[in-house]
């Protein structure tokens, strides 16, 4: 996802990510993943706040893989 500089800090990235996550859940996806440049600390902080875990990308040290497990719609995180 790329947000134009004029829109940084507006909250649009969070709205877009929440919509993307909801769409993935509605379609039965179990995870959502992305790649973020290691030097992009703002984006890494943003995805952490959204519940993504970070993992090394062994073949590309300048990149971090971000992964979030998804709950099927209608099932809360507290369900077994």
GUPARO-402788 format. One line per field, with one value per atom (N, C-alpha, C, O): atom name; x, y, z; residue number from 1. Coordinates in steps of 0.02 Angstrom, whole numbers, plus 50000, padded with zeros to 5 digits. Atoms other than C-alpha are relative to their C-alpha. Layout:
N
atome <- (CA  ...);
X <- (X  ...);
Y <- (Y  ...);
Z <- (Z  ...);
num <- (NUM  ...);
// end
This chain:
80
atome <- (N  CA  C  O  N  CA  C  O  N  CA  C  O  N  CA  C  O  N  CA  C  O  N  CA  C  O  N  CA  C  O  N  CA  C  O  N  CA  C  O  N  CA  C  O  N  CA  C  O  N  CA  C  O  N  CA  C  O  N  CA  C  O  N  CA  C  O  N  CA  C  O  N  CA  C  O  N  CA  C  O  N  CA  C  O  N  CA  C  O  N  CA  C  O  N  CA  C  O  N  CA  C  O  N  CA  C  O  N  CA  C  O  N  CA  C  O  N  CA  C  O  N  CA  C  O  N  CA  C  O  N  CA  C  O  N  CA  C  O  N  CA  C  O  N  CA  C  O  N  CA  C  O  N  CA  C  O  N  CA  C  O  N  CA  C  O  N  CA  C  O  N  CA  C  O  N  CA  C  O  N  CA  C  O  N  CA  C  O  N  CA  C  O  N  CA  C  O  N  CA  C  O  N  CA  C  O  N  CA  C  O  N  CA  C  O  N  CA  C  O  N  CA  C  O  N  CA  C  O  N  CA  C  O  N  CA  C  O  N  CA  C  O  N  CA  C  O  N  CA  C  O  N  CA  C  O  N  CA  C  O  N  CA  C  O  N  CA  C  O  N  CA  C  O  N  CA  C  O  N  CA  C  O  N  CA  C  O  N  CA  C  O  N  CA  C  O  N  CA  C  O  N  CA  C  O  N  CA  C  O  N  CA  C  O  N  CA  C  O  N  CA  C  O  N  CA  C  O  N  CA  C  O  N  CA  C  O  N  CA  C  O  N  CA  C  O  N  CA  C  O  N  CA  C  O  N  CA  C  O);
X <- (50043  50000  50045  50095  49963  50065  49950  49898  50042  49988  50039  50097  49967  50030  50020  49985  49973  50132  49948  49945  50050  49989  49949  49915  50049  49882  50030  49993  49969  50009  49971  49962  50026  49940  49925  49898  50071  49760  49956  49896  50039  49707  49975  49945  50025  49670  50034  50002  49966  49802  49967  49958  50033  49718  49932  49914  50065  49548  50008  49970  49989  49616  50022  49999  49977  49706  49944  49938  50056  49553  49951  49924  50044  49448  50031  49996  49966  49578  49997  49985  50003  49584  49929  49920  50070  49393  49982  49947  50014  49383  50033  50003  49965  49512  49964  49956  50037  49418  49935  49916  50064  49253  50008  49961  49986  49333  50033  50052  49974  49399  50076  50102  49927  49583  50020  49988  49975  49681  50055  50064  49947  49825  50003  49977  49985  49873  50074  50097  49928  50055  50020  49986  49972  50159  50075  50103  49928  50337  50010  49980  49986  50405  50075  50111  49929  50575  50019  49985  49977  50672  50011  50000  49987  50716  49936  49940  50064  50531  49970  49922  50020  50510  49928  49894  50069  50346  49951  49903  50045  50264  50004  49953  49992  50336  49962  49931  50037  50265  49924  49887  50070  50098  49972  49919  50026  50079  50003  49960  49999  50132  49937  49906  50061  49989  49938  49888  50056  49873  50001  49958  49997  49927  50042  50038  49956  50053  50063  50089  49936  50203  50053  50036  49945  50372  50044  50058  49956  50483  50055  50043  49945  50652  49984  49949  50006  50655  50071  50110  49931  50810  50035  50095  49969  50839  50008  50042  49996  50820  50004  49953  49992  50893  49973  49963  50026  50829  49924  49894  50073  50649  49978  50012  50031  50539  49933  49895  50067  50390  49956  49974  50048  50238  49941  49915  50050  50107  49948  49965  50054  49938  49953  49926  50050  49832  49931  49921  50068  49649  49951  49959  50055  49497  49943  49927  50059  49351  49947  49940  50053  49208  49950  49933  50048  49087  50031  49996  49966  49219  50047  50089  49958  49300  50067  50074  49933  49484  49999  50044  50003  49430  49972  49976  50029  49344  50055  50110  49950  49435  50015  50057);
Y <- (49942  50000  50061  50064  49938  50171  50057  50059  49942  50331  50062  50071  49939  50498  50042  50042  49960  50614  50047  50055  49953  50740  49967  50001  50036  50604  49967  49939  50030  50545  50032  50093  49976  50560  50013  50036  49986  50573  49944  49953  50058  50399  49957  49905  50039  50339  49932  49884  50065  50202  49950  49892  50045  50128  49978  49919  50017  50135  49949  49901  50046  50049  49931  49880  50064  49915  49963  49902  50033  49880  49972  49918  50025  49864  49939  49891  50056  49748  49938  49883  50055  49640  49972  49911  50023  49632  49962  49911  50034  49584  49931  49883  50064  49447  49951  49892  50043  49379  49977  49918  50017  49383  49946  49909  50049  49277  49937  49893  50060  49150  49994  49940  50002  49196  49987  50011  50015  49130  50047  50058  49952  49254  50055  50047  49947  49417  50017  50024  49988  49453  50057  50074  49947  49592  50004  49971  49988  49648  50075  50117  49931  49808  50009  49966  49986  49886  50007  50041  49999  49863  50071  50085  49931  50048  50042  50098  49964  50099  49990  49952  50009  50113  50022  49993  49976  50209  49945  49931  50053  50069  49939  49907  50057  49934  50012  49966  49983  50023  49997  49972  50000  50044  49929  49915  50069  49859  49963  49921  50030  49808  50020  49978  49976  49916  49964  49958  50037  49821  49925  49888  50070  49655  49955  49894  50040  49599  49980  50018  50024  49495  50013  50015  49988  49530  49939  49906  50057  49397  50019  50057  49987  49402  49970  49920  50025  49379  49978  50019  50024  49268  50018  50030  49986  49300  50074  50093  49927  49489  50036  50054  49970  49565  50071  50094  49932  49739  50002  50055  50005  49675  49960  49913  50036  49618  49974  50011  50027  49502  50014  50001  49986  49557  49953  49944  50054  49425  50011  50024  49997  49433  49941  49933  50054  49281  50032  50080  49972  49314  49952  49891  50039  49255  49998  50049  50001  49194  50047  50054  49955  49317  49963  49905  50030  49283  49961  49935  50037  49202  50049  50080  49953  49304  49968  49907  50025  49289  49957  49916  50038  49215  49930  49888  50066  49067  49947  49964  50052  48899  49980  49937);
Z <- (50000  50000  50000  50037  50002  49957  50009  49975  49987  50024  49980  50001  50021  49943  50061  50111  49944  50053  50030  50091  49975  50066  50046  50085  49961  50147  50063  50103  49941  50277  50063  50067  49936  50453  50000  50050  50004  50393  50026  50039  49978  50450  49942  49953  50058  50273  49995  49974  50003  50283  50046  50028  49952  50437  49973  49978  50028  50352  49943  49939  50056  50196  50025  50000  49973  50297  50034  50026  49967  50403  49948  49958  50053  50244  49965  49949  50031  50167  50044  50020  49952  50323  50003  50002  49998  50331  49937  49940  50063  50147  49998  49975  49998  50172  50046  50030  49953  50323  49969  49976  50030  50228  49947  49933  50053  50092  50028  49989  49969  50217  50002  50016  49995  50211  50072  50118  49933  50359  50022  50082  49984  50350  49947  49892  50047  50269  50011  50067  49996  50229  49954  49906  50042  50157  50010  50054  49996  50130  50011  49978  49982  50207  50002  50028  49995  50187  50073  50112  49930  50349  50025  50084  49979  50351  50008  50033  49995  50344  50070  50078  49930  50532  50013  50055  49991  50518  49980  50017  50023  50418  50046  50061  49955  50531  50066  50093  49939  50683  49987  50029  50019  50594  49997  50026  50006  50552  50067  50080  49932  50728  50038  50072  49966  50795  49974  50010  50030  50677  50016  49993  49980  50752  49956  49962  50043  50622  50038  50078  49974  50673  49946  49886  50047  50592  49996  50047  50011  50517  49951  49904  50046  50433  49932  49927  50069  50245  49980  49957  50006  50227  49934  49933  50065  50042  49986  49938  50011  50058  50067  50095  49934  50216  50008  50064  49996  50173  50008  50013  49998  50184  50061  50081  49944  50329  49975  49945  50015  50302  50060  50117  49947  50402  49990  49935  50003  50444  50054  50112  49950  50529  49988  49933  50002  50568  50003  50040  50001  50532  50033  50028  49971  50627  49950  49920  50044  50523  50027  50088  49978  50528  50044  50031  49954  50670  50056  50099  49947  50780  50035  50003  49963  50917  50015  50013  49984  50963  50062  50072  49938  51130  49989  50034  50013  51047  49994  49972  50006  51055  49929  49917);
num <- (1  1  1  1  2  2  2  2  3  3  3  3  4  4  4  4  5  5  5  5  6  6  6  6  7  7  7  7  8  8  8  8  9  9  9  9  10  10  10  10  11  11  11  11  12  12  12  12  13  13  13  13  14  14  14  14  15  15  15  15  16  16  16  16  17  17  17  17  18  18  18  18  19  19  19  19  20  20  20  20  21  21  21  21  22  22  22  22  23  23  23  23  24  24  24  24  25  25  25  25  26  26  26  26  27  27  27  27  28  28  28  28  29  29  29  29  30  30  30  30  31  31  31  31  32  32  32  32  33  33  33  33  34  34  34  34  35  35  35  35  36  36  36  36  37  37  37  37  38  38  38  38  39  39  39  39  40  40  40  40  41  41  41  41  42  42  42  42  43  43  43  43  44  44  44  44  45  45  45  45  46  46  46  46  47  47  47  47  48  48  48  48  49  49  49  49  50  50  50  50  51  51  51  51  52  52  52  52  53  53  53  53  54  54  54  54  55  55  55  55  56  56  56  56  57  57  57  57  58  58  58  58  59  59  59  59  60  60  60  60  61  61  61  61  62  62  62  62  63  63  63  63  64  64  64  64  65  65  65  65  66  66  66  66  67  67  67  67  68  68  68  68  69  69  69  69  70  70  70  70  71  71  71  71  72  72  72  72  73  73  73  73  74  74  74  74  75  75  75  75  76  76  76  76  77  77  77  77  78  78  78  78  79  79  79  79  80  80  80  80);
// end
